[in-house]
């Protein structure tokens, strides 16, 4: 409902139609939200069920009959483990495919048209080759004043300069016009002049298109490949994709950790009743969400190592779980 209210003005303005809103957007938005809240949902469900068992003195009866508290935890571990495995494959493969459709819808109907406004852009396209473009128009796929430099050990070997370049879709190559090629490996230095030349480099028109939430639309294989490309190019937004890669590993563990905390927190019979334990569960759940969002934002800004930032919420709550475990009567 929050999302409907937020985007209602855009829907009225762009008129995508009810069928498209429901089946192209919200049908693909629901798995995204469900996954985001899955650790919290499992946590609250665990607290609710376990607190009811404790309120009816059933846990005391189990422990009194000789069942250890560790044995009591086994079904919870097994259940949360299955959910964690399912979550891993969902966020790694299924949800990215849904996000492709969701983000494509948002780009067309809820966002302003994208215009590439970068100037003097430098991109590393291979271990020795560097690409530079002064300006680029993503609507017609053409740019002006570009260079390709071949550098080895800080020594410039060759340099290509073109006044204009544009994408030729029929041959899937860039066409460069008014080209000068400098060769510094020979004496005297050689300069070749060409009216036009077609070339293939590891840059495509889509690299100049909107990158809005792109990391959410890549499955695990695509994300790994794209992150390697960003690191090769020396891109300044590589941290965002690296954080996403680590989160897809750490997020399923959050389901297990929060489940165990939920059991430990609500296994003791309380005078305040199950409602009090459920309220404490809600508080801890939202503290985890705030911690998770904060650490992710800090890592994406480059202020904290992505690996540490992604594991930090789980490590902190694992320690909380250990402290709570030691305080539970067994």
C-alpha positions in Angstrom: 0.0 0.0 0.0 2.9 2.4 0.7 4.3 1.7 -2.7 0.9 2.2 -4.4 0.5 5.6 -2.6 4.1 6.6 -3.5 3.7 5.7 -7.2 0.0 6.6 -7.8 0.8 10.0 -9.3 3.2 8.4 -11.7 0.6 5.8 -12.7 -2.0 8.5 -13.4 0.5 10.5 -15.4 2.0 7.7 -17.5 -1.1 5.5 -17.8 0.4 2.0 -17.9 -3.0 0.4 -17.4 -4.2 -1.7 -14.5 -3.3 -5.0 -16.1 0.3 -3.9 -16.7 0.6 -2.5 -13.2 -0.7 -5.7 -11.6 1.0 -8.3 -13.7 4.2 -6.6 -14.9 5.0 -4.6 -11.8 3.4 -5.9 -8.6 3.5 -9.5 -9.5 7.3 -9.1 -9.7 7.5 -6.7 -6.8 5.9 -9.1 -4.3 8.8 -11.7 -4.4 11.2 -8.9 -3.9 9.4 -7.6 -0.7 8.7 -11.1 0.5 12.4 -12.0 0.3 13.5 -8.7 2.0 11.2 -9.5 5.0 11.7 -13.3 5.1 14.2 -13.4 8.0 12.0 -11.1 10.0 8.9 -13.1 9.1 10.5 -16.3 10.2 11.8 -14.7 13.3 8.4 -13.3 14.4 6.7 -16.6 13.5 9.3 -18.5 15.7 8.8 -16.1 18.6 5.0 -16.4 18.4 4.9 -20.2 18.3 7.7 -20.8 20.9 6.2 -18.3 23.3 2.9 -20.1 23.1 4.6 -23.4 23.9 6.3 -21.7 26.9 3.1 -20.1 28.1 1.5 -23.6 28.2 4.5 -25.1 30.1 5.1 -27.5 27.2 8.8 -26.6 27.0 9.3 -27.3 30.7 7.6 -30.7 30.2 9.9 -31.5 27.3 13.1 -30.6 29.3 11.8 -32.4 32.4 11.3 -35.6 30.3 15.1 -35.7 29.5 15.2 -33.8 26.2 18.1 -31.4 26.1 17.7 -27.9 25.0 20.1 -28.5 22.1 17.8 -31.3 21.0 14.9 -29.0 21.3 16.6 -26.6 18.9 17.1 -29.3 16.2 13.7 -28.9 14.5 14.1 -25.1 14.4 17.6 -25.4 12.9 16.4 -27.9 10.3 13.4 -25.7 9.4 15.3 -22.5 9.2 18.1 -24.3 7.2 15.6 -25.3 4.6 14.2 -21.8 4.4 17.8 -20.4 4.2 18.6 -22.8 1.2 15.4 -21.7 -0.5 16.3 -18.1 0.1 19.7 -18.5 -1.4 18.4 -19.8 -4.7 15.6 -17.3 -4.7 17.8 -14.2 -4.3 20.5 -15.7 -6.5 18.4 -16.7 -9.5 14.6 -16.4 -9.3 14.2 -12.9 -7.8 16.7 -11.2 -10.2 14.7 -12.4 -13.2 11.5 -10.8 -11.6 13.5 -7.7 -10.8 14.5 -7.3 -14.5 10.8 -6.9 -15.4 10.0 -4.8 -12.3 12.9 -2.4 -12.9 12.1 -2.2 -16.6 8.6 -1.1 -15.7 9.8 1.5 -13.2 12.3 2.9 -15.7 9.5 3.5 -18.3 6.5 4.5 -16.1 7.9 5.9 -12.8 11.2 7.4 -13.7 12.3 10.4 -15.8 13.9 9.6 -19.1 17.6 8.8 -18.5 20.3 11.0 -20.1 23.9 10.1 -19.8 25.5 13.3 -18.5 29.0 12.1 -17.8 31.9 14.2 -19.2 35.5 13.2 -19.7 34.8 9.6 -18.9 37.7 7.2 -18.5 37.3 3.4 -18.8 39.9 0.6 -18.6 38.8 -1.8 -21.3 41.7 -4.3 -21.1 44.9 -4.8 -18.9 46.8 -2.4 -21.3 44.1 -0.4 -23.1 42.2 2.7 -21.8 39.2 4.4 -23.3 38.3 8.0 -23.0 35.2 9.9 -24.2 34.5 13.5 -23.7 30.7 13.5 -24.3 28.1 10.8 -25.2 24.5 10.9 -26.2 22.7 7.7 -25.1 19.6 8.4 -27.1 21.4 8.2 -30.5 24.3 6.1 -29.3 27.1 8.5 -30.4 29.9 10.4 -28.7 32.6 12.9 -29.5 36.3 13.2 -29.0 37.3 9.7 -27.9 40.7 8.1 -27.5 42.0 4.6 -27.0 45.4 4.4 -25.4 47.7 1.4 -25.1 49.9 1.8 -22.0 52.5 -0.6 -20.6 54.4 0.1 -17.4 53.4 3.8 -17.6 54.7 4.0 -21.2 52.3 5.1 -23.9 52.8 2.7 -26.8 49.9 3.6 -29.2 47.1 6.1 -29.2 43.9 6.3 -31.3 42.0 9.6 -31.5 38.6 10.0 -33.2 36.4 13.1 -33.5 33.2 11.1 -33.4 32.1 7.6 -32.8 28.7 5.9 -33.0 27.1 2.4 -32.7 26.3 0.5 -35.9 23.6 -2.0 -34.9 23.8 -4.0 -38.2 27.4 -5.1 -37.6 27.4 -4.7 -33.7 30.5 -2.5 -33.8 31.5 1.1 -33.2 32.3 3.3 -36.2 34.9 5.9 -35.6 35.3 8.9 -37.9 38.2 11.3 -38.6 40.7 8.9 -36.9 44.3 9.5 -36.2 46.5 6.6 -35.0 49.8 7.3 -33.3 52.4 4.6 -33.0 55.2 5.4 -30.5 56.9 2.0 -30.7 58.7 2.9 -33.9 61.2 5.6 -34.7 60.3 8.0 -36.1 56.8 8.0 -34.5 54.2 7.0 -37.1 50.8 8.7 -37.6 48.0 7.2 -39.7 44.9 9.1 -40.9 41.7 7.3 -41.6 38.3 8.8 -42.5 36.5 6.0 -40.7 37.1 2.7 -39.0 34.9 0.0 -37.5 36.1 -1.5 -34.2 35.0 -3.9 -31.4 35.9 -3.0 -27.9 34.6 -4.3 -24.5 32.1 -1.4 -24.3 28.5 -1.5 -25.5 25.7 1.1 -25.7 24.1 -0.5 -22.7 27.1 0.6 -20.6 25.9 4.2 -21.1 22.3 3.5 -20.3 20.6 3.8 -16.9 22.2 1.7 -14.2 19.2 2.1 -11.8 19.3 -0.8 -9.3 21.1 -2.9 -11.9 22.7 -5.0 -9.2 19.3 -6.3 -8.2 18.5 -7.6 -11.7 21.6 -9.8 -12.1 21.6 -13.4 -11.1 24.7 -14.8 -9.3 26.6 -15.7 -12.5 25.8 -12.4 -14.2 26.7 -10.5 -11.0 30.1 -12.2 -10.7 30.9 -11.5 -14.4 29.8 -7.9 -14.2 31.7 -7.2 -11.0 34.9 -8.6 -12.6 34.3 -6.2 -15.5 33.8 -3.2 -13.2 36.9 -4.0 -11.3 38.9 -4.2 -14.5 37.5 -0.9 -15.6 38.3 0.7 -12.3 34.6 1.8 -11.9 33.8 3.8 -8.8 30.5 1.9 -8.2 32.0 -1.5 -7.9 31.4 -1.5 -4.1 27.7 -1.6 -4.7 27.8 -4.8 -6.7 30.4 -6.3 -4.4 28.1 -5.7 -1.4 25.2 -7.3 -3.3 27.4 -10.4 -4.0 28.3 -10.8 -0.3 24.8 -10.1 0.9 23.4 -13.0 -1.2 25.6 -15.3 0.9 25.1 -13.7 4.3 21.4 -13.1 4.0 20.3 -16.8 4.2 22.4 -17.2 7.4 20.3 -14.4 8.9 17.3 -16.7 8.8 19.0 -19.3 10.9 20.5 -16.8 13.4 17.3 -14.9 13.9 15.3 -18.2 14.2 17.6 -19.4 17.0 17.5 -16.0 18.8 13.7 -16.2 18.5 13.6 -19.6 20.1 16.0 -18.7 22.9 14.2 -15.4 23.6 10.8 -16.9 23.9 11.5 -20.4 25.4 11.3 -19.1 29.0 7.9 -18.8 30.5 7.2 -15.1 31.3 4.9 -13.6 33.8 4.1 -10.9 31.3 2.8 -13.5 28.9 3.4 -14.3 25.2 2.6 -10.8 24.1 5.6 -9.3 25.9 7.9 -11.8 24.3 6.4 -11.1 20.9 6.9 -7.4 21.4 10.6 -8.0 22.3 10.9 -10.1 19.2 9.5 -7.2 17.1 12.0 -4.8 18.6 15.0 -7.1 17.9 13.7 -7.8 14.4 13.6 -4.1 13.5 16.9 -3.4 15.2 18.4 -6.0 12.8 16.7 -4.3 9.8 18.2 -0.9 10.8 21.6 -2.5 11.4 21.4 -4.3 8.1 20.4 -1.2 6.1 23.0 1.0 7.8 25.9 -1.4 7.3 25.0 -1.9 3.6 24.8 1.9 3.0 28.2 2.5 4.6 29.8 -0.3 2.5 28.2 1.0 -0.7 29.7 4.4 0.1 33.1 2.8 0.3 33.6 3.7 4.0 33.8 0.1 5.2 35.1 -3.2 3.6 32.1 -4.8 1.9 32.9 -8.3 3.4 33.0 -6.9 6.9 29.9 -4.8 6.4 27.8 -7.7 5.1 28.8 -10.1 7.9 28.7 -7.6 10.7 24.9 -7.7 11.4 25.0 -11.5 11.5 28.1 -11.6 13.7 26.6 -9.1 16.2 23.3 -11.0 16.4 25.1 -14.3 16.7 26.9 -13.0 19.8 23.6 -11.8 21.1 22.2 -15.3 20.5 25.1 -16.8 22.5 24.5 -14.4 25.4 20.8 -15.2 25.4 21.5 -18.9 25.2 23.7 -18.9 28.3 20.9 -17.2 30.2 18.1 -19.8 29.4 17.4 -22.5 32.0 18.2 -25.8 30.5 
